[in-house]
Amino acid sequence: MQDIHAHAILDMMQGNSYTRESLYDAIISRFGADTRFHTCSVSGLDANEIIDFLTERGKFMPATNGFTVDDSKRCHHDEK
């Protein structure tokens, strides 16, 4: 099972807009259904949980037909 930083999702979202459903599908397609995600403060999140986490933290902004990543809300640190 892979453990990937949430920044990989935010990077994937750059320049694209998503609905919740299409973001979930894109995450599963790119990273796999068994992948878990971590952030600065939490770990072990599945695709639905990481979408909820990022939504609650205001990491998305409205875009055509849904939302996209809000780069101004992104933390900038080394991802290990």
mmCIF file of the N, C-alpha and C atoms, coordinates in Angstrom:
data_MODEL
# 
_entry.id   MODEL 
# 
loop_
_atom_site.group_PDB 
_atom_site.id 
_atom_site.type_symbol 
_atom_site.label_atom_id 
_atom_site.label_alt_id 
_atom_site.label_comp_id 
_atom_site.label_asym_id 
_atom_site.label_entity_id 
_atom_site.label_seq_id 
_atom_site.pdbx_PDB_ins_code 
_atom_site.Cartn_x 
_atom_site.Cartn_y 
_atom_site.Cartn_z 
_atom_site.occupancy 
_atom_site.B_iso_or_equiv 
_atom_site.pdbx_formal_charge 
_atom_site.auth_seq_id 
_atom_site.auth_comp_id 
_atom_site.auth_asym_id 
_atom_site.auth_atom_id 
_atom_site.pdbx_PDB_model_num 
ATOM 1   N N  . MET A 1 1  ? 0.848   -1.183 0.000   1.00 0.00 ? 1  MET A N  1 
ATOM 2   C CA . MET A 1 1  ? 0.000   0.000  0.000   1.00 0.00 ? 1  MET A CA 1 
ATOM 3   C C  . MET A 1 1  ? 0.892   1.245  0.000   1.00 0.00 ? 1  MET A C  1 
ATOM 4   N N  . GLN A 1 2  ? 0.596   2.161  -0.889  1.00 0.00 ? 2  GLN A N  1 
ATOM 5   C CA . GLN A 1 2  ? 1.337   3.416  -0.982  1.00 0.00 ? 2  GLN A CA 1 
ATOM 6   C C  . GLN A 1 2  ? 0.836   4.420  0.049   1.00 0.00 ? 2  GLN A C  1 
ATOM 7   N N  . ASP A 1 3  ? 1.728   5.287  0.497   1.00 0.00 ? 3  ASP A N  1 
ATOM 8   C CA . ASP A 1 3  ? 1.380   6.395  1.374   1.00 0.00 ? 3  ASP A CA 1 
ATOM 9   C C  . ASP A 1 3  ? 1.946   7.658  0.715   1.00 0.00 ? 3  ASP A C  1 
ATOM 10  N N  . ILE A 1 4  ? 1.064   8.538  0.263   1.00 0.00 ? 4  ILE A N  1 
ATOM 11  C CA . ILE A 1 4  ? 1.454   9.690  -0.554  1.00 0.00 ? 4  ILE A CA 1 
ATOM 12  C C  . ILE A 1 4  ? 1.005   10.975 0.130   1.00 0.00 ? 4  ILE A C  1 
ATOM 13  N N  . HIS A 1 5  ? 1.852   12.006 0.046   1.00 0.00 ? 5  HIS A N  1 
ATOM 14  C CA . HIS A 1 5  ? 1.492   13.309 0.612   1.00 0.00 ? 5  HIS A CA 1 
ATOM 15  C C  . HIS A 1 5  ? 0.360   13.916 -0.209  1.00 0.00 ? 5  HIS A C  1 
ATOM 16  N N  . ALA A 1 6  ? -0.528  14.612 0.461   1.00 0.00 ? 6  ALA A N  1 
ATOM 17  C CA . ALA A 1 6  ? -1.679  15.250 -0.196  1.00 0.00 ? 6  ALA A CA 1 
ATOM 18  C C  . ALA A 1 6  ? -1.263  16.253 -1.257  1.00 0.00 ? 6  ALA A C  1 
ATOM 19  N N  . HIS A 1 7  ? -0.040  16.765 -1.179  1.00 0.00 ? 7  HIS A N  1 
ATOM 20  C CA . HIS A 1 7  ? 0.417   17.696 -2.211  1.00 0.00 ? 7  HIS A CA 1 
ATOM 21  C C  . HIS A 1 7  ? 0.388   17.063 -3.598  1.00 0.00 ? 7  HIS A C  1 
ATOM 22  N N  . ALA A 1 8  ? 0.526   15.749 -3.688  1.00 0.00 ? 8  ALA A N  1 
ATOM 23  C CA . ALA A 1 8  ? 0.453   15.074 -4.988  1.00 0.00 ? 8  ALA A CA 1 
ATOM 24  C C  . ALA A 1 8  ? -0.930  15.270 -5.611  1.00 0.00 ? 8  ALA A C  1 
ATOM 25  N N  . ILE A 1 9  ? -1.959  15.282 -4.783  1.00 0.00 ? 9  ILE A N  1 
ATOM 26  C CA . ILE A 1 9  ? -3.318  15.533 -5.283  1.00 0.00 ? 9  ILE A CA 1 
ATOM 27  C C  . ILE A 1 9  ? -3.435  16.982 -5.735  1.00 0.00 ? 9  ILE A C  1 
ATOM 28  N N  . LEU A 1 10 ? -2.940  17.903 -4.925  1.00 0.00 ? 10 LEU A N  1 
ATOM 29  C CA . LEU A 1 10 ? -3.007  19.319 -5.288  1.00 0.00 ? 10 LEU A CA 1 
ATOM 30  C C  . LEU A 1 10 ? -2.233  19.590 -6.571  1.00 0.00 ? 10 LEU A C  1 
ATOM 31  N N  . ASP A 1 11 ? -1.078  18.947 -6.726  1.00 0.00 ? 11 ASP A N  1 
ATOM 32  C CA . ASP A 1 11 ? -0.312  19.084 -7.971  1.00 0.00 ? 11 ASP A CA 1 
ATOM 33  C C  . ASP A 1 11 ? -1.112  18.575 -9.163  1.00 0.00 ? 11 ASP A C  1 
ATOM 34  N N  . MET A 1 12 ? -1.769  17.432 -8.988  1.00 0.00 ? 12 MET A N  1 
ATOM 35  C CA . MET A 1 12 ? -2.573  16.827 -10.055 1.00 0.00 ? 12 MET A CA 1 
ATOM 36  C C  . MET A 1 12 ? -3.722  17.762 -10.470 1.00 0.00 ? 12 MET A C  1 
ATOM 37  N N  . MET A 1 13 ? -4.229  18.506 -9.517  1.00 0.00 ? 13 MET A N  1 
ATOM 38  C CA . MET A 1 13 ? -5.381  19.371 -9.770  1.00 0.00 ? 13 MET A CA 1 
ATOM 39  C C  . MET A 1 13 ? -5.034  20.658 -10.509 1.00 0.00 ? 13 MET A C  1 
ATOM 40  N N  . GLN A 1 14 ? -3.783  21.067 -10.498 1.00 0.00 ? 14 GLN A N  1 
ATOM 41  C CA . GLN A 1 14 ? -3.369  22.319 -11.124 1.00 0.00 ? 14 GLN A CA 1 
ATOM 42  C C  . GLN A 1 14 ? -3.910  22.428 -12.550 1.00 0.00 ? 14 GLN A C  1 
ATOM 43  N N  . GLY A 1 15 ? -4.611  23.526 -12.831 1.00 0.00 ? 15 GLY A N  1 
ATOM 44  C CA . GLY A 1 15 ? -5.101  23.802 -14.173 1.00 0.00 ? 15 GLY A CA 1 
ATOM 45  C C  . GLY A 1 15 ? -6.327  23.008 -14.584 1.00 0.00 ? 15 GLY A C  1 
ATOM 46  N N  . ASN A 1 16 ? -6.887  22.232 -13.662 1.00 0.00 ? 16 ASN A N  1 
ATOM 47  C CA . ASN A 1 16 ? -8.067  21.411 -13.963 1.00 0.00 ? 16 ASN A CA 1 
ATOM 48  C C  . ASN A 1 16 ? -9.168  21.722 -12.964 1.00 0.00 ? 16 ASN A C  1 
ATOM 49  N N  . SER A 1 17 ? -10.408 21.504 -13.368 1.00 0.00 ? 17 SER A N  1 
ATOM 50  C CA . SER A 1 17 ? -11.522 21.639 -12.430 1.00 0.00 ? 17 SER A CA 1 
ATOM 51  C C  . SER A 1 17 ? -12.176 20.283 -12.236 1.00 0.00 ? 17 SER A C  1 
ATOM 52  N N  . TYR A 1 18 ? -12.735 20.105 -11.056 1.00 0.00 ? 18 TYR A N  1 
ATOM 53  C CA . TYR A 1 18 ? -13.310 18.818 -10.662 1.00 0.00 ? 18 TYR A CA 1 
ATOM 54  C C  . TYR A 1 18 ? -14.610 19.022 -9.919  1.00 0.00 ? 18 TYR A C  1 
ATOM 55  N N  . THR A 1 19 ? -15.445 18.013 -9.954  1.00 0.00 ? 19 THR A N  1 
ATOM 56  C CA . THR A 1 19 ? -16.522 17.859 -8.989  1.00 0.00 ? 19 THR A CA 1 
ATOM 57  C C  . THR A 1 19 ? -15.973 16.906 -7.940  1.00 0.00 ? 19 THR A C  1 
ATOM 58  N N  . ARG A 1 20 ? -16.662 16.726 -6.858  1.00 0.00 ? 20 ARG A N  1 
ATOM 59  C CA . ARG A 1 20 ? -16.185 15.767 -5.851  1.00 0.00 ? 20 ARG A CA 1 
ATOM 60  C C  . ARG A 1 20 ? -16.034 14.379 -6.475  1.00 0.00 ? 20 ARG A C  1 
ATOM 61  N N  . GLU A 1 21 ? -17.012 13.989 -7.266  1.00 0.00 ? 21 GLU A N  1 
ATOM 62  C CA . GLU A 1 21 ? -16.990 12.656 -7.875  1.00 0.00 ? 21 GLU A CA 1 
ATOM 63  C C  . GLU A 1 21 ? -15.844 12.505 -8.873  1.00 0.00 ? 21 GLU A C  1 
ATOM 64  N N  . SER A 1 22 ? -15.633 13.530 -9.696  1.00 0.00 ? 22 SER A N  1 
ATOM 65  C CA . SER A 1 22 ? -14.556 13.414 -10.685 1.00 0.00 ? 22 SER A CA 1 
ATOM 66  C C  . SER A 1 22 ? -13.180 13.478 -10.024 1.00 0.00 ? 22 SER A C  1 
ATOM 67  N N  . LEU A 1 23 ? -13.058 14.217 -8.911  1.00 0.00 ? 23 LEU A N  1 
ATOM 68  C CA . LEU A 1 23 ? -11.784 14.235 -8.187  1.00 0.00 ? 23 LEU A CA 1 
ATOM 69  C C  . LEU A 1 23 ? -11.519 12.858 -7.578  1.00 0.00 ? 23 LEU A C  1 
ATOM 70  N N  . TYR A 1 24 ? -12.533 12.273 -6.973  1.00 0.00 ? 24 TYR A N  1 
ATOM 71  C CA . TYR A 1 24 ? -12.382 10.925 -6.416  1.00 0.00 ? 24 TYR A CA 1 
ATOM 72  C C  . TYR A 1 24 ? -11.926 9.954  -7.521  1.00 0.00 ? 24 TYR A C  1 
ATOM 73  N N  . ASP A 1 25 ? -12.595 9.983  -8.653  1.00 0.00 ? 25 ASP A N  1 
ATOM 74  C CA . ASP A 1 25 ? -12.239 9.090  -9.764  1.00 0.00 ? 25 ASP A CA 1 
ATOM 75  C C  . ASP A 1 25 ? -10.803 9.326  -10.235 1.00 0.00 ? 25 ASP A C  1 
ATOM 76  N N  . ALA A 1 26 ? -10.388 10.597 -10.310 1.00 0.00 ? 26 ALA A N  1 
ATOM 77  C CA . ALA A 1 26 ? -9.027  10.923 -10.749 1.00 0.00 ? 26 ALA A CA 1 
ATOM 78  C C  . ALA A 1 26 ? -7.993  10.422 -9.745  1.00 0.00 ? 26 ALA A C  1 
ATOM 79  N N  . ILE A 1 27 ? -8.286  10.546 -8.460  1.00 0.00 ? 27 ILE A N  1 
ATOM 80  C CA . ILE A 1 27 ? -7.371  10.059 -7.425  1.00 0.00 ? 27 ILE A CA 1 
ATOM 81  C C  . ILE A 1 27 ? -7.217  8.551  -7.523  1.00 0.00 ? 27 ILE A C  1 
ATOM 82  N N  . ILE A 1 28 ? -8.329  7.839  -7.643  1.00 0.00 ? 28 ILE A N  1 
ATOM 83  C CA . ILE A 1 28 ? -8.292  6.371  -7.735  1.00 0.00 ? 28 ILE A CA 1 
ATOM 84  C C  . ILE A 1 28 ? -7.558  5.948  -9.003  1.00 0.00 ? 28 ILE A C  1 
ATOM 85  N N  . SER A 1 29 ? -7.832  6.620  -10.097 1.00 0.00 ? 29 SER A N  1 
ATOM 86  C CA . SER A 1 29 ? -7.193  6.275  -11.366 1.00 0.00 ? 29 SER A CA 1 
ATOM 87  C C  . SER A 1 29 ? -5.684  6.496  -11.310 1.00 0.00 ? 29 SER A C  1 
ATOM 88  N N  . ARG A 1 30 ? -5.273  7.595  -10.727 1.00 0.00 ? 30 ARG A N  1 
ATOM 89  C CA . ARG A 1 30 ? -3.837  7.933  -10.706 1.00 0.00 ? 30 ARG A CA 1 
ATOM 90  C C  . ARG A 1 30 ? -3.055  7.193  -9.623  1.00 0.00 ? 30 ARG A C  1 
ATOM 91  N N  . PHE A 1 31 ? -3.644  7.074  -8.426  1.00 0.00 ? 31 PHE A N  1 
ATOM 92  C CA . PHE A 1 31 ? -2.892  6.542  -7.294  1.00 0.00 ? 31 PHE A CA 1 
ATOM 93  C C  . PHE A 1 31 ? -3.310  5.145  -6.854  1.00 0.00 ? 31 PHE A C  1 
ATOM 94  N N  . GLY A 1 32 ? -4.517  4.709  -7.240  1.00 0.00 ? 32 GLY A N  1 
ATOM 95  C CA . GLY A 1 32 ? -4.995  3.385  -6.857  1.00 0.00 ? 32 GLY A CA 1 
ATOM 96  C C  . GLY A 1 32 ? -5.920  3.437  -5.652  1.00 0.00 ? 32 GLY A C  1 
ATOM 97  N N  . ALA A 1 33 ? -6.819  2.475  -5.597  1.00 0.00 ? 33 ALA A N  1 
ATOM 98  C CA . ALA A 1 33 ? -7.839  2.444  -4.547  1.00 0.00 ? 33 ALA A CA 1 
ATOM 99  C C  . ALA A 1 33 ? -7.269  2.159  -3.165  1.00 0.00 ? 33 ALA A C  1 
ATOM 100 N N  . ASP A 1 34 ? -6.141  1.488  -3.084  1.00 0.00 ? 34 ASP A N  1 
ATOM 101 C CA . ASP A 1 34 ? -5.562  1.124  -1.791  1.00 0.00 ? 34 ASP A CA 1 
ATOM 102 C C  . ASP A 1 34 ? -4.601  2.167  -1.238  1.00 0.00 ? 34 ASP A C  1 
ATOM 103 N N  . THR A 1 35 ? -4.327  3.215  -1.988  1.00 0.00 ? 35 THR A N  1 
ATOM 104 C CA . THR A 1 35 ? -3.386  4.235  -1.550  1.00 0.00 ? 35 THR A CA 1 
ATOM 105 C C  . THR A 1 35 ? -3.941  4.999  -0.359  1.00 0.00 ? 35 THR A C  1 
ATOM 106 N N  . ARG A 1 36 ? -3.068  5.331  0.563   1.00 0.00 ? 36 ARG A N  1 
ATOM 107 C CA . ARG A 1 36 ? -3.400  6.181  1.701   1.00 0.00 ? 36 ARG A CA 1 
ATOM 108 C C  . ARG A 1 36 ? -2.618  7.472  1.551   1.00 0.00 ? 36 ARG A C  1 
ATOM 109 N N  . PHE A 1 37 ? -3.171  8.534  2.137   1.00 0.00 ? 37 PHE A N  1 
ATOM 110 C CA . PHE A 1 37 ? -2.596  9.864  2.001   1.00 0.00 ? 37 PHE A CA 1 
ATOM 111 C C  . PHE A 1 37 ? -2.303  10.452 3.373   1.00 0.00 ? 37 PHE A C  1 
ATOM 112 N N  . HIS A 1 38 ? -1.285  11.317 3.408   1.00 0.00 ? 38 HIS A N  1 
ATOM 113 C CA . HIS A 1 38 ? -0.955  12.013 4.642   1.00 0.00 ? 38 HIS A CA 1 
ATOM 114 C C  . HIS A 1 38 ? -0.760  13.499 4.355   1.00 0.00 ? 38 HIS A C  1 
ATOM 115 N N  . THR A 1 39 ? -0.817  14.277 5.425   1.00 0.00 ? 39 THR A N  1 
ATOM 116 C CA . THR A 1 39 ? -0.593  15.714 5.364   1.00 0.00 ? 39 THR A CA 1 
ATOM 117 C C  . THR A 1 39 ? 0.373   16.073 6.489   1.00 0.00 ? 39 THR A C  1 
ATOM 118 N N  . CYS A 1 40 ? 0.502   17.349 6.745   1.00 0.00 ? 40 CYS A N  1 
ATOM 119 C CA . CYS A 1 40 ? 1.352   17.796 7.850   1.00 0.00 ? 40 CYS A CA 1 
ATOM 120 C C  . CYS A 1 40 ? 0.831   17.283 9.196   1.00 0.00 ? 40 CYS A C  1 
ATOM 121 N N  . SER A 1 41 ? -0.479  17.076 9.294   1.00 0.00 ? 41 SER A N  1 
ATOM 122 C CA . SER A 1 41 ? -1.077  16.790 10.600  1.00 0.00 ? 41 SER A CA 1 
ATOM 123 C C  . SER A 1 41 ? -1.794  15.449 10.728  1.00 0.00 ? 41 SER A C  1 
ATOM 124 N N  . VAL A 1 42 ? -2.102  14.777 9.621   1.00 0.00 ? 42 VAL A N  1 
ATOM 125 C CA . VAL A 1 42 ? -2.824  13.503 9.702   1.00 0.00 ? 42 VAL A CA 1 
ATOM 126 C C  . VAL A 1 42 ? -2.234  12.501 8.721   1.00 0.00 ? 42 VAL A C  1 
ATOM 127 N N  . SER A 1 43 ? -2.513  11.239 8.964   1.00 0.00 ? 43 SER A N  1 
ATOM 128 C CA . SER A 1 43 ? -2.041  10.198 8.046   1.00 0.00 ? 43 SER A CA 1 
ATOM 129 C C  . SER A 1 43 ? -3.068  9.081  7.961   1.00 0.00 ? 43 SER A C  1 
ATOM 130 N N  . GLY A 1 44 ? -2.886  8.218  6.972   1.00 0.00 ? 44 GLY A N  1 
ATOM 131 C CA . GLY A 1 44 ? -3.744  7.061  6.812   1.00 0.00 ? 44 GLY A CA 1 
ATOM 132 C C  . GLY A 1 44 ? -5.097  7.330  6.193   1.00 0.00 ? 44 GLY A C  1 
ATOM 133 N N  . LEU A 1 45 ? -5.230  8.442  5.471   1.00 0.00 ? 45 LEU A N  1 
ATOM 134 C CA . LEU A 1 45 ? -6.527  8.802  4.888   1.00 0.00 ? 45 LEU A CA 1 
ATOM 135 C C  . LEU A 1 45 ? -6.721  8.135  3.535   1.00 0.00 ? 45 LEU A C  1 
ATOM 136 N N  . ASP A 1 46 ? -7.946  7.653  3.289   1.00 0.00 ? 46 ASP A N  1 
ATOM 137 C CA . ASP A 1 46 ? -8.265  7.124  1.968   1.00 0.00 ? 46 ASP A CA 1 
ATOM 138 C C  . ASP A 1 46 ? -8.719  8.281  1.072   1.00 0.00 ? 46 ASP A C  1 
ATOM 139 N N  . ALA A 1 47 ? -9.097  7.979  -0.157  1.00 0.00 ? 47 ALA A N  1 
ATOM 140 C CA . ALA A 1 47 ? -9.445  9.023  -1.123  1.00 0.00 ? 47 ALA A CA 1 
ATOM 141 C C  . ALA A 1 47 ? -10.587 9.911  -0.633  1.00 0.00 ? 47 ALA A C  1 
ATOM 142 N N  . ASN A 1 48 ? -11.653 9.333  -0.117  1.00 0.00 ? 48 ASN A N  1 
ATOM 143 C CA . ASN A 1 48 ? -12.769 10.141 0.378   1.00 0.00 ? 48 ASN A CA 1 
ATOM 144 C C  . ASN A 1 48 ? -12.353 10.991 1.562   1.00 0.00 ? 48 ASN A C  1 
ATOM 145 N N  . GLU A 1 49 ? -11.584 10.422 2.457   1.00 0.00 ? 49 GLU A N  1 
ATOM 146 C CA . GLU A 1 49 ? -11.158 11.159 3.646   1.00 0.00 ? 49 GLU A CA 1 
ATOM 147 C C  . GLU A 1 49 ? -10.227 12.313 3.301   1.00 0.00 ? 49 GLU A C  1 
ATOM 148 N N  . ILE A 1 50 ? -9.333  12.125 2.329   1.00 0.00 ? 50 ILE A N  1 
ATOM 149 C CA . ILE A 1 50 ? -8.425  13.216 1.970   1.00 0.00 ? 50 ILE A CA 1 
ATOM 150 C C  . ILE A 1 50 ? -9.182  14.336 1.249   1.00 0.00 ? 50 ILE A C  1 
ATOM 151 N N  . ILE A 1 51 ? -10.188 13.987 0.457   1.00 0.00 ? 51 ILE A N  1 
ATOM 152 C CA . ILE A 1 51 ? -11.024 15.025 -0.166  1.00 0.00 ? 51 ILE A CA 1 
ATOM 153 C C  . ILE A 1 51 ? -11.746 15.815 0.923   1.00 0.00 ? 51 ILE A C  1 
ATOM 154 N N  . ASP A 1 52 ? -12.324 15.132 1.899   1.00 0.00 ? 52 ASP A N  1 
ATOM 155 C CA . ASP A 1 52 ? -12.989 15.818 3.015   1.00 0.00 ? 52 ASP A CA 1 
ATOM 156 C C  . ASP A 1 52 ? -12.013 16.724 3.754   1.00 0.00 ? 52 ASP A C  1 
ATOM 157 N N  . PHE A 1 53 ? -10.829 16.200 4.053   1.00 0.00 ? 53 PHE A N  1 
ATOM 158 C CA . PHE A 1 53 ? -9.821  16.961 4.777   1.00 0.00 ? 53 PHE A CA 1 
ATOM 159 C C  . PHE A 1 53 ? -9.442  18.232 4.011   1.00 0.00 ? 53 PHE A C  1 
ATOM 160 N N  . LEU A 1 54 ? -9.150  18.090 2.727   1.00 0.00 ? 54 LEU A N  1 
ATOM 161 C CA . LEU A 1 54 ? -8.745  19.246 1.916   1.00 0.00 ? 54 LEU A CA 1 
ATOM 162 C C  . LEU A 1 54 ? -9.884  20.257 1.778   1.00 0.00 ? 54 LEU A C  1 
ATOM 163 N N  . THR A 1 55 ? -11.105 19.768 1.660   1.00 0.00 ? 55 THR A N  1 
ATOM 164 C CA . THR A 1 55 ? -12.279 20.652 1.580   1.00 0.00 ? 55 THR A CA 1 
ATOM 165 C C  . THR A 1 55 ? -12.435 21.436 2.872   1.00 0.00 ? 55 THR A C  1 
ATOM 166 N N  . GLU A 1 56 ? -12.359 20.735 4.009   1.00 0.00 ? 56 GLU A N  1 
ATOM 167 C CA . GLU A 1 56 ? -12.517 21.385 5.313   1.00 0.00 ? 56 GLU A CA 1 
ATOM 168 C C  . GLU A 1 56 ? -11.429 22.421 5.569   1.00 0.00 ? 56 GLU A C  1 
ATOM 169 N N  . ARG A 1 57 ? -10.258 22.235 5.017   1.00 0.00 ? 57 ARG A N  1 
ATOM 170 C CA . ARG A 1 57 ? -9.144  23.162 5.210   1.00 0.00 ? 57 ARG A CA 1 
ATOM 171 C C  . ARG A 1 57 ? -9.140  24.284 4.179   1.00 0.00 ? 57 ARG A C  1 
ATOM 172 N N  . GLY A 1 58 ? -10.154 24.331 3.315   1.00 0.00 ? 58 GLY A N  1 
ATOM 173 C CA . GLY A 1 58 ? -10.283 25.423 2.352   1.00 0.00 ? 58 GLY A CA 1 
ATOM 174 C C  . GLY A 1 58 ? -9.253  25.395 1.240   1.00 0.00 ? 58 GLY A C  1 
ATOM 175 N N  . LYS A 1 59 ? -8.781  24.208 0.855   1.00 0.00 ? 59 LYS A N  1 
ATOM 176 C CA . LYS A 1 59 ? -7.731  24.084 -0.160  1.00 0.00 ? 59 LYS A CA 1 
ATOM 177 C C  . LYS A 1 59 ? -8.256  24.195 -1.591  1.00 0.00 ? 59 LYS A C  1 
ATOM 178 N N  . PHE A 1 60 ? -9.574  24.259 -1.751  1.00 0.00 ? 60 PHE A N  1 
ATOM 179 C CA . PHE A 1 60 ? -10.181 24.351 -3.076  1.00 0.00 ? 60 PHE A CA 1 
ATOM 180 C C  . PHE A 1 60 ? -10.863 25.691 -3.258  1.00 0.00 ? 60 PHE A C  1 
ATOM 181 N N  . MET A 1 61 ? -10.998 26.104 -4.522  1.00 0.00 ? 61 MET A N  1 
ATOM 182 C CA . MET A 1 61 ? -11.742 27.320 -4.844  1.00 0.00 ? 61 MET A CA 1 
ATOM 183 C C  . MET A 1 61 ? -12.654 27.027 -6.033  1.00 0.00 ? 61 MET A C  1 
ATOM 184 N N  . PRO A 1 62 ? -13.735 27.770 -6.157  1.00 0.00 ? 62 PRO A N  1 
ATOM 185 C CA . PRO A 1 62 ? -14.657 27.539 -7.270  1.00 0.00 ? 62 PRO A CA 1 
ATOM 186 C C  . PRO A 1 62 ? -13.962 27.675 -8.621  1.00 0.00 ? 62 PRO A C  1 
ATOM 187 N N  . ALA A 1 63 ? -14.402 26.863 -9.557  1.00 0.00 ? 63 ALA A N  1 
ATOM 188 C CA . ALA A 1 63 ? -13.901 26.906 -10.935 1.00 0.00 ? 63 ALA A CA 1 
ATOM 189 C C  . ALA A 1 63 ? -15.034 26.489 -11.853 1.00 0.00 ? 63 ALA A C  1 
ATOM 190 N N  . THR A 1 64 ? -14.815 26.605 -13.136 1.00 0.00 ? 64 THR A N  1 
ATOM 191 C CA . THR A 1 64 ? -15.815 26.192 -14.105 1.00 0.00 ? 64 THR A CA 1 
ATOM 192 C C  . THR A 1 64 ? -16.213 24.744 -13.843 1.00 0.00 ? 64 THR A C  1 
ATOM 193 N N  . ASN A 1 65 ? -17.502 24.521 -13.695 1.00 0.00 ? 65 ASN A N  1 
ATOM 194 C CA . ASN A 1 65 ? -18.039 23.167 -13.503 1.00 0.00 ? 65 ASN A CA 1 
ATOM 195 C C  . ASN A 1 65 ? -17.509 22.472 -12.257 1.00 0.00 ? 65 ASN A C  1 
ATOM 196 N N  . GLY A 1 66 ? -17.212 23.207 -11.192 1.00 0.00 ? 66 GLY A N  1 
ATOM 197 C CA . GLY A 1 66 ? -16.764 22.571 -9.962  1.00 0.00 ? 66 GLY A CA 1 
ATOM 198 C C  . GLY A 1 66 ? -15.788 23.421 -9.182  1.00 0.00 ? 66 GLY A C  1 
ATOM 199 N N  . PHE A 1 67 ? -14.615 22.847 -8.886  1.00 0.00 ? 67 PHE A N  1 
ATOM 200 C CA . PHE A 1 67 ? -13.605 23.540 -8.094  1.00 0.00 ? 67 PHE A CA 1 
ATOM 201 C C  . PHE A 1 67 ? -12.216 23.105 -8.554  1.00 0.00 ? 67 PHE A C  1 
ATOM 202 N N  . THR A 1 68 ? -11.222 23.874 -8.108  1.00 0.00 ? 68 THR A N  1 
ATOM 203 C CA . THR A 1 68 ? -9.829  23.552 -8.394  1.00 0.00 ? 68 THR A CA 1 
ATOM 204 C C  . THR A 1 68 ? -9.013  23.838 -7.148  1.00 0.00 ? 68 THR A C  1 
ATOM 205 N N  . VAL A 1 69 ? -7.726  23.616 -7.221  1.00 0.00 ? 69 VAL A N  1 
ATOM 206 C CA . VAL A 1 69 ? -6.850  23.867 -6.084  1.00 0.00 ? 69 VAL A CA 1 
ATOM 207 C C  . VAL A 1 69 ? -6.650  25.370 -5.911  1.00 0.00 ? 69 VAL A C  1 
ATOM 208 N N  . ASP A 1 70 ? -6.639  25.816 -4.668  1.00 0.00 ? 70 ASP A N  1 
ATOM 209 C CA . ASP A 1 70 ? -6.355  27.211 -4.346  1.00 0.00 ? 70 ASP A CA 1 
ATOM 210 C C  . ASP A 1 70 ? -4.915  27.270 -3.849  1.00 0.00 ? 70 ASP A C  1 
ATOM 211 N N  . ASP A 1 71 ? -3.998  27.634 -4.729  1.00 0.00 ? 71 ASP A N  1 
ATOM 212 C CA . ASP A 1 71 ? -2.576  27.639 -4.389  1.00 0.00 ? 71 ASP A CA 1 
ATOM 213 C C  . ASP A 1 71 ? -2.238  28.572 -3.232  1.00 0.00 ? 71 ASP A C  1 
ATOM 214 N N  . SER A 1 72 ? -3.047  29.589 -3.023  1.00 0.00 ? 72 SER A N  1 
ATOM 215 C CA . SER A 1 72 ? -2.763  30.517 -1.923  1.00 0.00 ? 72 SER A CA 1 
ATOM 216 C C  . SER A 1 72 ? -3.016  29.877 -0.560  1.00 0.00 ? 72 SER A C  1 
ATOM 217 N N  . LYS A 1 73 ? -3.725  28.757 -0.533  1.00 0.00 ? 73 LYS A N  1 
ATOM 218 C CA . LYS A 1 73 ? -4.046  28.060 0.715   1.00 0.00 ? 73 LYS A CA 1 
ATOM 219 C C  . LYS A 1 73 ? -3.142  26.851 0.946   1.00 0.00 ? 73 LYS A C  1 
ATOM 220 N N  . ARG A 1 74 ? -2.139  26.721 0.129   1.00 0.00 ? 74 ARG A N  1 
ATOM 221 C CA . ARG A 1 74 ? -1.262  25.563 0.197   1.00 0.00 ? 74 ARG A CA 1 
ATOM 222 C C  . ARG A 1 74 ? -0.059  25.850 1.093   1.00 0.00 ? 74 ARG A C  1 
ATOM 223 N N  . CYS A 1 75 ? 0.276   24.900 1.956   1.00 0.00 ? 75 CYS A N  1 
ATOM 224 C CA . CYS A 1 75 ? 1.476   25.080 2.767   1.00 0.00 ? 75 CYS A CA 1 
ATOM 225 C C  . CYS A 1 75 ? 2.699   24.778 1.888   1.00 0.00 ? 75 CYS A C  1 
ATOM 226 N N  . HIS A 1 76 ? 3.781   25.431 2.191   1.00 0.00 ? 76 HIS A N  1 
ATOM 227 C CA . HIS A 1 76 ? 4.993   25.252 1.395   1.00 0.00 ? 76 HIS A CA 1 
ATOM 228 C C  . HIS A 1 76 ? 6.114   24.790 2.317   1.00 0.00 ? 76 HIS A C  1 
ATOM 229 N N  . HIS A 1 77 ? 6.427   23.517 2.209   1.00 0.00 ? 77 HIS A N  1 
ATOM 230 C CA . HIS A 1 77 ? 7.476   22.922 3.015   1.00 0.00 ? 77 HIS A CA 1 
ATOM 231 C C  . HIS A 1 77 ? 8.036   21.728 2.265   1.00 0.00 ? 77 HIS A C  1 
ATOM 232 N N  . ASP A 1 78 ? 9.088   21.162 2.765   1.00 0.00 ? 78 ASP A N  1 
ATOM 233 C CA . ASP A 1 78 ? 9.637   19.952 2.154   1.00 0.00 ? 78 ASP A CA 1 
ATOM 234 C C  . ASP A 1 78 ? 8.682   18.799 2.410   1.00 0.00 ? 78 ASP A C  1 
ATOM 235 N N  . GLU A 1 79 ? 8.398   18.049 1.384   1.00 0.00 ? 79 GLU A N  1 
ATOM 236 C CA . GLU A 1 79 ? 7.537   16.866 1.508   1.00 0.00 ? 79 GLU A CA 1 
ATOM 237 C C  . GLU A 1 79 ? 8.427   15.650 1.528   1.00 0.00 ? 79 GLU A C  1 
ATOM 238 N N  . LYS A 1 80 ? 8.346   14.922 2.611   1.00 0.00 ? 80 LYS A N  1 
ATOM 239 C CA . LYS A 1 80 ? 9.174   13.727 2.752   1.00 0.00 ? 80 LYS A CA 1 
ATOM 240 C C  . LYS A 1 80 ? 8.353   12.495 2.854   1.00 0.00 ? 80 LYS A C  1 
# 
